[in-house]
């Protein structure tokens, strides 16, 4: 990596939407995120941007929030 500020690789590909509104996730992306056939994907649309997020088994999620700072998640004014 050319700079110390570069901390993550971003992959970008172009795909075509079929007449059945299907897309093919490129092989390099499938390998990078370890996507398996039959795996469920959560689709989120926000402000015209579509995010595809692989759903993981709950056992794999254990501990993924360890050490998170929860002080900024919600203001006290949000409470009833």
C-alpha positions as CSV (number, residue, x, y, z in Angstrom):
1,X,0.0,0.0,0.0
2,X,1.5,3.4,-1.0
3,X,0.4,5.3,2.1
4,X,-0.1,4.7,5.8
5,X,-3.5,6.3,5.6
6,X,-4.8,3.6,3.2
7,X,-6.4,1.1,5.5
8,X,-8.8,-0.8,3.3
9,X,-9.1,-2.0,-0.2
10,X,-12.2,-1.0,-2.2
11,X,-13.3,-3.2,-5.1
12,X,-15.6,-1.7,-7.7
13,X,-17.1,-3.5,-10.7
14,X,-20.0,-2.8,-13.1
15,X,-22.8,-5.4,-13.4
16,X,-25.8,-5.5,-15.7
17,X,-29.4,-6.0,-14.4
18,X,-31.1,-8.7,-16.3
19,X,-34.7,-8.6,-17.6
20,X,-35.6,-10.5,-14.4
21,X,-33.9,-7.8,-12.3
22,X,-31.1,-10.2,-11.4
23,X,-27.4,-9.4,-11.1
24,X,-24.3,-11.5,-10.9
25,X,-21.9,-10.7,-8.0
26,X,-18.4,-10.7,-9.6
27,X,-16.1,-13.6,-8.6
28,X,-13.4,-11.4,-7.0
29,X,-16.1,-9.9,-4.7
30,X,-17.6,-13.3,-3.8
31,X,-14.2,-14.6,-2.9
32,X,-13.2,-11.6,-0.9
33,X,-16.3,-11.7,1.3
34,X,-16.5,-15.5,1.3
35,X,-20.0,-15.6,-0.2
36,X,-21.4,-19.1,-0.5
37,X,-24.3,-20.3,-2.8
38,X,-27.6,-20.2,-1.0
39,X,-26.3,-17.7,1.6
40,X,-28.8,-14.9,2.4
41,X,-28.1,-11.3,1.7
42,X,-29.7,-8.3,3.4
43,X,-30.5,-5.5,0.9
44,X,-30.6,-1.9,2.2
45,X,-31.5,1.1,0.0
46,X,-30.6,4.5,1.4
47,X,-30.7,7.7,-0.7
48,X,-30.5,5.8,-4.0
49,X,-27.6,3.7,-2.9
50,X,-28.1,-0.1,-2.6
51,X,-26.0,-2.0,0.0
52,X,-25.8,-5.8,-0.2
53,X,-24.8,-7.2,3.2
54,X,-24.2,-11.0,3.6
55,X,-26.1,-12.4,6.5
56,X,-24.0,-14.4,8.9
57,X,-24.9,-17.1,11.4
58,X,-25.5,-15.7,14.9
59,X,-22.6,-17.8,16.2
60,X,-20.2,-15.9,14.0
61,X,-21.4,-12.6,15.3
62,X,-20.5,-13.3,18.9
63,X,-18.2,-10.7,20.2
64,X,-18.1,-8.4,17.2
65,X,-19.1,-5.4,19.3
66,X,-16.5,-6.1,22.0
67,X,-14.9,-2.8,23.1
68,X,-17.5,-0.5,21.3
69,X,-18.0,2.9,22.8
70,X,-21.8,3.0,23.6
71,X,-21.8,6.6,25.0
72,X,-22.6,8.2,21.6
73,X,-25.2,5.7,20.4
74,X,-28.2,7.6,21.8
75,X,-28.8,10.9,23.5
76,X,-30.6,11.0,26.8
77,X,-33.2,13.3,25.2
78,X,-34.3,10.4,22.9
79,X,-36.0,8.7,25.9
80,X,-39.6,9.2,26.8
